[in-house]
Amino acid sequence: MKLLMAIISDEDADDLMDSLGDAGFGATKLASTGGFLRSGNTTLICGVTDDNVETIVGIIEKQCSARRQFSSPGNDAGMNEGFPSFPIEVTVGGATIFVLDVAEFRKI
């Protein structure tokens, strides 16, 4: 048994939850916040059998592709006050996935 933890963009969360449900997998959705760009993230946790890990990782890869967008650094955090801030291109989206061994699982 494995525990998958996937940190994804808020923009991808609903579509990913739908795709996981359509494939017969359940997941718990937790709100989280990223440090870079202070953007909203979602952390999904899902308990699966060892043979389903690659299936779920494939679904995550399909739904959570990385993409490029422009952002103005410093404006959200109150930095650079009085100075113009020029947009920079950053990569958003994608997923960070942790796969952990589970010693015991109980559903009560």
N, CA, C and O of each residue as an XYZ file, in Angstrom:
432
protein
N       0.843     -1.180      0.000
C       0.000      0.000      0.000
C       0.883      1.236      0.000
O       1.925      1.274      0.655
N       0.449      2.245     -0.746
C       1.198      3.498     -0.854
C       0.287      4.669     -0.542
O      -0.931      4.590     -0.699
N       0.894      5.750     -0.100
C       0.203      7.023      0.084
C       0.819      8.003     -0.897
O       2.014      8.290     -0.833
N       0.000      8.516     -1.805
C       0.459      9.526     -2.753
C       0.047     10.892     -2.245
O      -1.105     11.104     -1.869
N       0.993     11.817     -2.236
C       0.719     13.204     -1.922
C       1.132     14.006     -3.144
O       2.292     13.964     -3.554
N       0.189     14.736     -3.729
C       0.475     15.524     -4.923
C       0.158     16.980     -4.643
O      -0.961     17.315     -4.254
N       1.139     17.845     -4.841
C       0.944     19.284     -4.684
C       0.777     19.851     -6.087
O       1.678     19.755     -6.920
N      -0.390     20.446     -6.338
C      -0.732     20.917     -7.674
C      -1.269     22.343     -7.606
O      -1.541     22.861     -6.523
N      -1.418     22.961     -8.752
C      -1.999     24.294     -8.831
C      -3.499     24.227     -8.564
O      -4.163     23.266     -8.952
N      -4.029     25.254     -7.899
C      -5.479     25.323     -7.677
C      -6.259     25.213     -8.986
O      -7.346     24.636     -9.022
N      -5.700     25.768    -10.056
C      -6.380     25.757    -11.353
C      -6.615     24.343    -11.885
O      -7.546     24.119    -12.659
N      -5.778     23.389    -11.476
C      -5.867     22.019    -11.972
C      -6.665     21.091    -11.052
O      -6.982     19.965    -11.433
N      -6.987     21.555     -9.855
C      -7.537     20.673     -8.822
C      -8.881     20.043     -9.191
O      -9.048     18.832     -9.048
N      -9.831     20.834     -9.658
C     -11.163     20.283     -9.946
C     -11.132     19.256    -11.064
O     -11.754     18.199    -10.956
N     -10.403     19.563    -12.150
C     -10.312     18.613    -13.259
C      -9.621     17.325    -12.825
O     -10.019     16.234    -13.233
N      -8.589     17.453    -12.000
C      -7.887     16.261    -11.525
C      -8.788     15.422    -10.633
O      -8.827     14.199    -10.767
N      -9.517     16.067     -9.720
C     -10.431     15.310     -8.853
C     -11.485     14.573     -9.692
O     -11.818     13.426     -9.398
N     -12.006     15.227    -10.732
C     -12.978     14.578    -11.618
C     -12.360     13.377    -12.327
O     -12.979     12.316    -12.407
N     -11.151     13.539    -12.837
C     -10.482     12.447    -13.553
C     -10.177     11.272    -12.631
O     -10.339     10.116    -13.023
N      -9.740     11.558    -11.416
C      -9.486     10.478    -10.460
C     -10.774      9.742    -10.123
O     -10.792      8.513    -10.064
N     -11.853     10.489     -9.902
C     -13.151      9.874     -9.608
C     -13.650      9.028    -10.763
O     -14.170      7.933    -10.551
N     -13.496      9.529    -11.999
C     -13.914      8.772    -13.179
C     -13.153      7.459    -13.305
O     -13.690      6.474    -13.812
N     -11.902      7.442    -12.846
C     -11.069      6.242    -12.907
C     -11.286      5.329    -11.690
O     -10.678      4.263    -11.595
N     -12.153      5.752    -10.766
C     -12.464      4.923     -9.607
C     -11.575      5.135     -8.401
O     -11.556      4.306     -7.491
N     -10.837      6.235     -8.379
C      -9.955      6.525     -7.247
C     -10.507      7.685     -6.440
O     -11.017      8.656     -7.000
N     -10.405      7.583     -5.133
C     -10.790      8.674     -4.254
C      -9.555      9.409     -3.781
O      -8.459      8.849     -3.760
N      -9.731     10.659     -3.404
C      -8.624     11.460     -2.896
C      -9.173     12.484     -1.920
O     -10.335     12.879     -2.002
N      -8.332     12.902     -1.007
C      -8.679     13.971     -0.079
C      -7.971     15.232     -0.540
O      -6.768     15.222     -0.799
N      -8.724     16.314     -0.640
C      -8.220     17.587     -1.160
C      -7.986     18.543      0.006
O      -8.883     18.790      0.811
N      -6.772     19.075      0.084
C      -6.402     20.019      1.138
C      -5.925     21.318      0.511
O      -5.165     21.293     -0.457
N      -6.354     22.443      1.042
C      -5.877     23.740      0.569
C      -4.480     23.983      1.124
O      -4.206     23.685      2.287
N      -3.604     24.522      0.293
C      -2.254     24.851      0.739
C      -1.786     26.092     -0.022
O      -2.427     26.513     -0.985
N      -0.687     26.663      0.406
C      -0.181     27.876     -0.218
C       1.275     27.681     -0.593
O       2.075     27.191      0.204
N       1.610     28.069     -1.817
C       2.990     27.971     -2.274
C       3.793     29.172     -1.832
O       3.244     30.261     -1.666
N       5.068     28.988     -1.642
C       5.931     30.090     -1.249
C       6.305     30.978     -2.414
O       6.404     32.194     -2.252
N       6.515     30.404     -3.579
C       6.910     31.173     -4.749
C       5.666     31.752     -5.399
O       4.719     31.013     -5.668
N       5.640     33.031     -5.653
C       4.518     33.784     -6.208
C       3.307     33.811     -5.286
O       2.280     34.382     -5.652
N       3.393     33.219     -4.118
C       2.314     33.195     -3.139
C       0.988     32.750     -3.765
O      -0.082     33.254     -3.425
N       1.091     31.810     -4.670
C      -0.098     31.338     -5.375
C      -0.746     30.180     -4.617
O      -0.091     29.474     -3.850
N      -2.034     30.005     -4.848
C      -2.763     28.941     -4.188
C      -2.413     27.585     -4.770
O      -2.301     27.417     -5.984
N      -2.247     26.641     -3.893
C      -1.987     25.264     -4.278
C      -3.041     24.374     -3.666
O      -3.768     24.780     -2.759
N      -3.118     23.179     -4.161
C      -3.952     22.147     -3.580
C      -3.069     20.940     -3.351
O      -2.266     20.582     -4.214
N      -3.209     20.309     -2.198
C      -2.498     19.073     -1.913
C      -3.524     17.955     -1.879
O      -4.492     18.009     -1.120
N      -3.306     16.943     -2.705
C      -4.179     15.778     -2.721
C      -3.460     14.622     -2.051
O      -2.271     14.403     -2.283
N      -4.180     13.887     -1.224
C      -3.623     12.668     -0.648
C      -4.536     11.510     -1.036
O      -5.761     11.621     -1.018
N      -3.904     10.404     -1.383
C      -4.647      9.270     -1.914
C      -3.941      7.984     -1.509
O      -2.746      7.829     -1.763
N      -4.658      7.068     -0.888
C      -4.120      5.758     -0.556
C      -4.432      4.780     -1.676
O      -5.587      4.654     -2.084
N      -3.421      4.087     -2.176
C      -3.605      3.167     -3.301
C      -2.770      1.909     -3.114
O      -1.814      1.889     -2.339
N      -3.146      0.863     -3.836
C      -2.326     -0.336     -3.861
C      -1.085     -0.071     -4.698
O      -1.073      0.833     -5.532
N      -0.050     -0.853     -4.476
C       1.220     -0.643     -5.178
C       1.053     -0.664     -6.691
O       1.704      0.111     -7.392
N       0.190     -1.539     -7.206
C       0.047     -1.658     -8.656
C      -0.743     -0.512     -9.293
O      -0.782     -0.421    -10.520
N      -1.375      0.367     -8.504
C      -2.123      1.509     -9.045
C      -1.342      2.825     -9.018
O      -1.844      3.848     -9.484
N      -0.133      2.809     -8.483
C       0.648      4.039     -8.365
C       0.889      4.665     -9.729
O       0.644      5.859     -9.902
N       1.360      3.899    -10.698
C       1.673      4.457    -12.016
C       0.417      4.942    -12.735
O       0.476      5.909    -13.493
N      -0.714      4.283    -12.506
C      -1.972      4.734    -13.112
C      -2.337      6.122    -12.611
O      -2.691      6.996    -13.403
N      -2.253      6.330    -11.305
C      -2.602      7.633    -10.736
C      -1.585      8.695    -11.141
O      -1.965      9.823    -11.454
N      -0.307      8.352    -11.138
C       0.715      9.311    -11.573
C       0.451      9.715    -13.021
O       0.624     10.884    -13.365
N       0.042      8.795    -13.866
C      -0.288      9.108    -15.249
C      -1.463     10.070    -15.361
O      -1.447     10.975    -16.195
N      -2.478      9.880    -14.531
C      -3.635     10.786    -14.520
C      -3.199     12.179    -14.075
O      -3.632     13.179    -14.647
N      -2.348     12.246    -13.063
C      -1.855     13.543    -12.587
C      -1.045     14.230    -13.682
O      -1.218     15.425    -13.920
N      -0.169     13.491    -14.348
C       0.633     14.076    -15.428
C      -0.244     14.630    -16.550
O       0.050     15.683    -17.115
N      -1.308     13.921    -16.862
C      -2.198     14.357    -17.946
C      -2.958     15.632    -17.571
O      -3.123     16.514    -18.414
N      -3.419     15.743    -16.335
C      -4.258     16.866    -15.916
C      -3.484     18.077    -15.422
O      -4.023     19.184    -15.409
N      -2.250     17.895    -15.021
C      -1.502     18.975    -14.359
C      -0.242     19.347    -15.138
O       0.865     19.287    -14.604
N      -0.410     19.720    -16.367
C       0.752     20.064    -17.181
C       1.315     21.428    -16.766
O       0.573     22.329    -16.374
N       2.621     21.556    -16.859
C       3.274     22.838    -16.581
C       3.024     23.780    -17.745
O       2.949     23.344    -18.893
N       2.894     25.060    -17.458
C       2.657     26.065    -18.490
C       3.353     27.357    -18.088
O       3.698     27.550    -16.922
N       3.554     28.232    -19.053
C       4.236     29.494    -18.829
C       3.220     30.628    -18.739
O       2.244     30.652    -19.489
N       3.449     31.566    -17.823
C       2.614     32.762    -17.735
C       3.470     33.909    -17.234
O       4.570     33.704    -16.721
N       2.952     35.120    -17.389
C       3.673     36.304    -16.938
C       3.176     36.713    -15.558
O       1.982     36.640    -15.267
N       4.110     37.146    -14.713
C       3.781     37.577    -13.361
C       4.625     38.796    -13.022
O       5.751     38.932    -13.501
N       4.084     39.674    -12.200
C       4.832     40.849    -11.739
C       5.345     40.574    -10.336
O       4.565     40.610     -9.384
N       6.620     40.304    -10.181
C       7.154     39.968     -8.863
C       7.106     41.161     -7.925
O       7.296     42.306     -8.337
N       6.852     40.876     -6.668
C       6.896     41.920     -5.655
C       5.594     42.646     -5.416
O       5.371     43.121     -4.303
N       4.736     42.755     -6.385
C       3.504     43.515     -6.205
C       2.599     42.898     -5.154
O       1.997     43.623     -4.363
N       2.490     41.599     -5.127
C       1.598     40.932     -4.171
C       2.110     41.031     -2.746
O       1.323     41.040     -1.799
N       3.414     41.106     -2.589
C       3.988     41.120     -1.245
C       4.292     42.529     -0.755
O       4.857     42.695      0.326
N       3.923     43.559     -1.539
C       4.181     44.930     -1.132
C       5.629     45.346     -1.329
O       6.068     46.361     -0.788
N       6.363     44.571     -2.094
C       7.760     44.883     -2.360
C       7.839     45.872     -3.519
O       6.868     46.063     -4.251
N       8.968     46.479     -3.673
C       9.226     47.400     -4.784
C       8.275     48.594     -4.792
O       7.979     49.118     -5.866
N       7.792     49.038     -3.653
C       6.878     50.179     -3.622
C       7.576     51.405     -4.178
O       8.711     51.709     -3.813
N       6.886     52.102     -5.060
C       7.446     53.295     -5.660
C       8.306     53.025     -6.875
O       8.727     53.960     -7.556
N       8.573     51.759     -7.159
C       9.373     51.398     -8.318
C       8.526     50.553     -9.263
O       7.752     49.711     -8.808
N       8.659     50.763    -10.558
C       7.897     49.945    -11.495
C       8.380     48.496    -11.454
O       9.573     48.225    -11.313
N       7.452     47.601    -11.578
C       7.779     46.181    -11.595
C       7.427     45.623    -12.967
O       6.291     45.759    -13.422
N       8.372     45.013    -13.611
C       8.156     44.489    -14.946
C       7.783     43.019    -14.875
O       8.362     42.261    -14.096
N       6.817     42.619    -15.689
C       6.413     41.216    -15.674
C       7.557     40.302    -16.098
O       8.367     40.651    -16.957
N       7.607     39.136    -15.485
C       8.562     38.108    -15.874
C       7.792     36.849    -16.224
O       6.694     36.620    -15.717
N       8.365     36.043    -17.084
C       7.721     34.788    -17.463
C       8.139     33.698    -16.485
O       9.327     33.503    -16.226
N       7.144     32.984    -15.939
C       7.399     31.921    -14.970
C       6.647     30.666    -15.390
O       5.671     30.734    -16.137
N       7.107     29.535    -14.906
C       6.420     28.272    -15.141
C       5.477     28.009    -13.976
O       5.889     28.066    -12.818
N       4.222     27.723    -14.274
C       3.230     27.381    -13.255
C       2.625     26.034    -13.617
O       2.832     25.517    -14.715
N       1.885     25.483    -12.691
C       1.258     24.194    -12.934
C       2.242     23.073    -12.664
O       3.216     23.243    -11.931
N       1.976     21.938    -13.261
C       2.792     20.770    -12.981
C       2.379     20.167    -11.654
O       1.344     20.534    -11.097
N       3.163     19.266    -11.155
C       2.847     18.607     -9.893
C       4.123     18.154     -9.210
O       5.101     17.788     -9.863
N       4.097     18.183     -7.896
C       5.136     17.565     -7.089
C       4.476     16.395     -6.390
O       3.520     16.577     -5.636
N       4.981     15.189     -6.634
C       4.326     13.973     -6.146
C       5.276     13.229     -5.210
O       6.434     12.976     -5.543
N       4.757     12.886     -4.034
C       5.481     12.058     -3.082
C       4.771     10.714     -3.000
O       3.546     10.663     -2.889
N       5.526      9.637     -3.054
C       4.959      8.293     -2.908
C       5.595      7.691     -1.657
O       6.807      7.485     -1.595
N       4.750      7.413     -0.660
C       5.227      6.932      0.636
C       4.705      5.529      0.911
O       3.572      5.198      0.562
N       5.541      4.709      1.542
C       5.085      3.393      1.980
C       4.138      3.549      3.163
O       4.343      4.408      4.021
N       3.111      2.725      3.205
C       2.146      2.748      4.299
C       2.297      1.450      5.087
O       2.166      0.360      4.530
N       2.570      1.570      6.367
C       2.726      0.396      7.217
C       1.371     -0.239      7.536
O       1.252     -1.460      7.633
N       0.369      0.596      7.695
C      -0.954      0.076      8.058
C      -2.014      1.061      7.568
O      -1.799      2.273      7.568
N      -3.151      0.528      7.155
C      -4.275      1.347      6.694
C      -5.536      0.853      7.380
O      -5.822     -0.344      7.376
N      -6.278      1.755      7.959
C      -7.572      1.421      8.571
C      -8.594      2.446      8.147
O      -8.330      3.648      8.167
N      -9.766      1.969      7.761
C     -10.874      2.865      7.443
C     -11.995      2.537      8.421
O     -12.549      1.438      8.415
N     -12.310      3.506      9.252
C     -13.287      3.262     10.319
C     -14.560      4.021     10.020
O     -15.515      3.954     10.794
